[in-house]
Amino acid sequence: MTMTDTFIPVELPGEVGVVNVGLPLFGEAIAAQDRPISQVDWRIPGGGEPEVVAALRRLYGPHAAVIDAANAEVFKRLDRGAPQLIGVRTARDVIPVLAEGQVILHCGPPIEIERVPDPLRRSMRAAVVAEGWADTPASADVLLADGTVRLESANVHGVVVPMATAMGPLTPVWEVELAEADIRTYAPLGQGSGDVAWFGKDSAGAIERLVLLREAAGPVLSEALTAYGPIDVMSLAAQAVAMGDDVHIRTQAATNLLLKNLLGSLVGGENPRRVEVADYLSGNHLLFLSLAMAAARSLTTWAAQVPDSSIVTGLSRNGTDFAAWLGGPGSPWHIVQSPMVGRALYQPGRDESVAARDIGDSAVLELIGLGGATAANSPAVAQVVGGTMAHAAELTEALDEVSVGRSSRFTLPVWGQKGSPVGVDVRKVVELGITPQVTTGILHNADGSGQIGAGVAEAPIKVFVKALLELDARLSAR
């Protein structure tokens, strides 16, 4: 410093705000001193794995234009397709594989009988007895074990089934049509609550419920739909979301709207068992669930016809394995172990030690903007995940971080009237380490006592890494 230089003293600010990018411990130390702190939830992209980071660079770089164009088309199909409920049919009449003999469709990816978890195996036994192939669950188990009854993944055949559902040829199914794409998809009529096979039970009551659906509920609903005409499934779902449903663990509003539409046809029907069916319908607050799943499956089927997209078009669990897949001809299923259900609310005396792993095809709903995507607007979800709407909003906000857009039809009043997130982008999932969180029920893992709670299943990151690397390899090979 020379004699002519002017010294300007440094003045430190009286108040300091801190942005912490790193370990939360540092931010907690600042907060303990009552200083303003913003914690940035930053993670190394792709977990820092060189192969994954390199794939992300290519998928966001040289391949980005192709992927983004495909994603725009996929999002449009998921967001604007209009699936219609057109009937209730007997499964073997519309699902070709079920006309081939003693065949059972099950939830999740394909699985050998030796690896089938207890709840699903019990459901399979109940289905075999209900079909008349065996007299007791024990004799049904012999037919399953020796391969007399063949197992097929429902999803492989354009069918989706909730929780631990197994279904045979005589099962009544919702028939959903996406006319603009010439697609038809199917899901079994909901069994309701209590002593039911889809909750992993093979009791006499569970088998009787399957017979009731086949002999009474199916024919009554089929007659009512024939009289009423097609029903716009997503329109009912959108109304129900505004009324507090997530259309996954809570479908009361959607079920009520469906039955309101069909009421005149149900009352005016001639089936002698319609009063018995009315009792079943009035006690089945989850009736709309499998219908919404069939409609969602029609949209993801249409979306999966678009090649080169990074949007997930399938999530499915069988209680042992968890599968995810992208769209495009020949796109493979990627499979890892099915996770446990977290953030759970258990029945008294129950806990994770007796809980089965995540199971069912219902995660298809999260891919089209329902389920966890609408949690921010659902008090029922809030009760499960922490008790406040802020807790529920965390599920929606997390899915929003990894989705390509927001729904134009499922708007969430409690979430600032914004649309629910739609189109899970595998690039964002792997980059941020945020996977879809699926609202779901929890079954007992061994004793056949059925549902013991509900919670949130977090999809395993490994399955999305596999999908990302496969997409990168496919595009890079051109």
Summary of the structure (lengths in Angstrom):
residues: 478
radius of gyration: 24.6
end to end distance: 63.7
largest distance: 109.0
contacts: 1779
relative contact order: 0.14
helix: 46%
strand: 21%
